[in-house]
């Protein structure tokens, strides 16, 4: 991994990727009222690439699990179609300590990993389970933007990330993996 200090001109130290991942592993509740201050929630955003090369950005229910972001999407949504055609994407998130963007390529999650991700979502309050096909999730409800079940899960294989620290020492760092 290469680390670039983007705030060197301000004499700020580079951020530690290990500290960033420890914060993500601690979790980020995406429900309303879960965050001190405004907007009262954490939202993860995914950027995918439309067929014409333009960006498509929308909110997504993502979790940090096993060292990567995992996100759910309906295969017929624009996000799902974009990922099936071109897996390059980015996930962004703001937590109290930092703003983070992780760029890379989305890989469809199947098999035992899908079962482990479903359990993680379930443990975090969304009653997801692997459907009868064994390669997608189902649940009694989901975000309206995800489309109807079944839902695919993708893991973001990171190629780079950058973060801006929102607490002292107010650092900014980019990592290339």
N, C-alpha and C positions, 0 to 999 in steps of 0.2 A: 504494500500500500504506500502511495506517495501522499504526503501531507503538505499543503500550501497554506501559509499564513496570509490571509487576505487583509489582516488588520495590522500588519507589521509597521506601517507608517505611523500608527498610533501607539506603538510600543506595547501592544496587547500580545499575550502569548497565544500560540495556536491552541485550538480546542483539541481535546482528546476524543478520538472515535470511540474508544472504550467507554468514556463517560457518557457520550451520546447514546450508545446502545444500552448502557445500564439504565438510563432514564426511560428509554423506550420499553425495555423489559419490565419496568415498574408499572407500565400500563398507562393508558390515557382514555378515560371514560368519555365516550362521544355523546352521551345523553345530555339534554338540557339541564342546567343547574349544576353540572359536574365540575365546573371550573370557577375559581375565585375571580371575580371581575367579569368584564364583558368579553366575549359574547355569551358566557355562561356555558360553553361547551367546547370541545376540541373537534375539529373537522379535518378529515384527511381528504385531499383532492388528488385526482388522477388526471394526467394529461396524456392523451393518446393522439395518434395521427390519422386524420381523415383520409379517404381515398384520394382527394385532390391535393394532399400534402399539408393542408391547414391543420391547426390545432383543435382539439376537442377537450374541454376541461369540465369535469363535474365532480361533485362530492361523492364519496364512496365509503362504505363501511369497511375499513381496513384494520388489520391488527398486525402487531409486530410479534413474530413467532419464529423460533429457531433461527434467529439472526437475519430475518428478512421480513419485508412487508408482504402480507397476503391480502388479496382483495377479492371481493365477490362481484360477479356481474352476470346478468342474463345473456345467453348466447345471441339473442336477437336484438339486444340494445345496440346503439351506435358504438358504445365503449366495447362491448363484446365482439362486434363485427370488426372494429378497428384492431383489437388485439389479435384476432384470428388471422387477419391479413398482414399486420405489421406489429410484432410484439414490442417494439421500442415504446417506452413510456416513462413517465416520471410521477412520483408520489410526493406530495408536500403536506406538511403538518406544522402547526404552531403549537407549542406547549409553553408553559410559563417561562422556562429557562432558555429556549431557543426556537428559531424558525429553521425548518429543515426541508431540503429538497433532495430526493434520492432518484437518480436517473439510471436506467438500465433496460433490461429486456424481460418481459413477462413470460413465464413458463407455466403451462397448465398443470395443476396439482391433481394427481390421481392416486388410486390405491391406498396403501397404508398411510401415506402422508395426508391424503384427503380426510381419512378417518380421524387423524390426530388434529387437523385443523378444525374439523367439525366439532370435536370435543372441546377445543379451546374456545371457539365461538360460543358453544353451549355454556361452558363454565363462566364466560363473561356476560351471560344474560340473554343471548339470542339462541332460542331452542332449535338450532340447526342439526340436521342429521344427514348422512349419506342416503341418497335415494335408491330405489330399486335397481337402477342401472349400474350403480357402483361408481359412477364417474362424475356425479354432480351432487349438490346439496338441495335439500328441501326444508321448509319450516312453515309454521302456521302463518307467518308474516315476514315481510322484508320491506326495505325502503321502496317507495313507489317508483323510483327511477330505475330499479333493478329489473323491472319486468316480471312476468310470472315465472314460477318455478318450472323447471329446475334451473339452478344457478351454478355457473362454473367458478372455480377458485383458481386464481393465478398467484404465483410467487414472483416477486420482483427480484431478479438477479442483478444486483447493483454493479454498475461500472464506475459511477462517480457519485459524490454527494457534496453538498455544501450547507453550512449552517451559519447563522448569525446569532450570537449569544445575546439574550435580552436582559441578562443580569450581569453584575460585575464579574469579570473584568471587561465585558462587552467585546468579546473576540469575534472573529469571522474566519472560517476555515473551509478549504475545499480538500476533498480526498479523492484519489483515483485508485480504484481497486484492480 
